[in-house]
Amino acid sequence: MKTEALKEKYIKYNLTKDDVFKHQHYIIITRSGIEKIQAWEGIGITYEVIKCEKDFAVVKAQASRSETEIQTFGSALKGDFKSGTTNSWYVMEMAEKRAMSRAV
């Protein structure tokens, strides 16, 4: 079911192989793919930084399209994958990307 839904999005939004990432256990739409969907659907997003520290960040995304609005959050915690959600040093950017992806 999830594979079929992803295939439909792939076709509808004219995504390419660069717009998806195949992990061993799942497939995700990359940032470039999310941005294509956002543009195609005319989704506007505003962001609010909730928390920004050296190793932790939370961003709120407010997305809107026509009469529909959604509010969601993205977060990132630096650390290995047992104690964190990213091992990169750019936690703020990761939190923003996650918020955007969830909103779209």
Protein Blocks (a to p, Z undefined) as FASTA:
>chain_A
ZZmmmmmmmmmnopafklpccdfkbccddfklmmmmmmmnopacddddfbdcfkbccddd
dddehjbccdddddddeddfklmcbfbfblmlmmmmmmmmmmZZ
